[in-house]
Amino acid sequence: MSGHHDDHDDLNPTFTTGYKPGAKKTAAELAQLDAQDESLQKWKASLGLKAQGASDKARVIIESMSLEVPDRADVVMRTGTEEDLKRLTQISMTIKEGVDYRLKVKFRVEGDVVSGLKYLHLVKRMGMKVDRTEEMLGSYGPAPQPYEKKFLPEEAPKGMTARGHYNVQSRFVDDDNVTHLLFNWSFDIKKDWD
């Protein structure tokens, strides 16, 4: 690894060698496939694949990200508006050291199908990279109700050296390399909940 490494590179998704996403199809094109199969059409409609304008582009609205901890109320970070994102830069979430937790994201898809949606984040402490996460969320059709994706459980770091302030940069990106949201937030690892 070279000595110079751009943070932006850390927020680029990895790709499997030899994998090429299939040809892009609109929701309308997908809805028309196998039009004579009634049960398949019902299944597609349940996924939100209804015939609609072919010019609609996929738009992903990340409504919130939450920290889910057993036996505690979720800590919700609203991300749906510019005000919400600005507020996130002004506060810091507290995480008790050694606690089991998971992140979950609530989002909506509008316009067209989004393919290969991924979540990436880069965590730094005192300017040094300490963690990079990349999580595949999947492909989703447009729907009026939000989707919710829970990530794998993790354990917060523990011990005196783990306690402190951490800065995070998060990015939601799809197979077409469209960034749907890029934002900053922070947390503090403490001996106990505040």
ABEGO torsion letter per residue (X at the ends): XBABBBAAAAABBBBBBGBBBBBBBBAAAAAABGAABAAAAAAAAAAGBBBBBAABBBBBBBABBBBBBBGBBBBBBBAABAAAAAAAAABBBBBBBGBBBBBBBBBBBBGBBBBGBBBBBBBBBGGBBABBBBBBAEBBBBBABBBBBBBBBBBBBBEAAABEBBBBBBBBBBAAGBBABBBBBBBBBBABBX
